[in-house]
Amino acid sequence: MDLQNKEQLEQYLIQQFEWFHRHPELSYEEVETTAKIRELLTEAGIEILPYPLATGLVAVVRGTRTAPDGQERILALRCDIDALPIVEEAEIPYASESRGKMHACGHDLHITAGIGAAILLQAYRERLCGTVKFIFQPGEEDARGAMKILETDVMEDVERIWGFHADPTNAEGVVGIREGYVTAAVDRFLIRVKGVGCHGAHPDDGIDPIPVAAAIIQGLHTIVGRNVNAFHPALLSVTRVQAGTTWNVIPALAELEGTVRTMQREDRVLYERRVRETVEGIAAAYGAKAEIVWIDSAPATYNDGNMAQLCEKVAQSQGMRTVPEEMSLGGDDFSYYMEEETMGRQIPGCYLKIGTGVGHPIHHPAFCVKRSVILPAAELLAKVLEEDLKQ
Ligand code: NI
């Protein structure tokens, strides 16, 4: 492929994007996707590293120039590759061929832009002083895929990591960048309120868990307004309430399930403590018992200031418009790559949002990426990585 011929590269990337879009695979089932990525990278002469997991892969581009200070830098770019269990409704000629599965989060763009960036850097490797690892990560939608990668030694020598996401709230040519928190820490809770079942006409014979559950829901919703600093983004959602089997029996059990989203670490700790206190206190006041299962998932993503500034400069030099990245109380397991607890050391990272044309939100059955954003995204990532190797 003649890389000087932009049109040729663009056509090639669009063709691959359409293939990935037609062949979506769910978390940890990305077998064909992985084989295709491997095939395309191998064709482009890009080295694939040994990798123990069943899906996903890690490729590497090694620059041939020596850094002015003699220090060889190693950076990583994370591209997630899995799709969602959604029946596609987008009316496009390259719609999903697996009914019930769809690239509704734009990970097909992530794969293709990652491949494009790798191809470009491989071609320009005599200009690069350092190494870039391309992590094609499985299972992001499951929120644990990054942890699987961290079980391998892939990240051991990486100094900084880049990540990105398709953003249908922005037009093409627009990149969202922000220093600081951009995605939330994701926690999940399950509460079991245990009362004493009895006849619906004789509640005095038992302990009805339903009013206890109702009081708990009210109590939980006051945490954000009464305990959390009003300038800190945070929320709690109770998303499942379940109790009872019929109209004339008071059940013995009520279950509540939900999620807590926070940006600051202190709020994450505060929330867990306040949820426990609220649930146990209210249950005790009603004479019931409560059990709380707390499941913590990805931490918040914090964008490094120097990396965000570098990206902003590069995006503008590529003729793109930069806007403040929308903060989201959604999560991304990208944050695991930067955390001391999961990485063994803290490393800087930056997660940007690439405008894919304003349209349906991600995870919507008609979500659609404008194909004209693919090449500019690949070029932006390649340039950002090239420049960051000089830092
Ligand atoms: Ni996604």
Residues whose N, C-alpha, C, O or C-beta is under 5 A from the ligand:
A	BS01	NI	C105
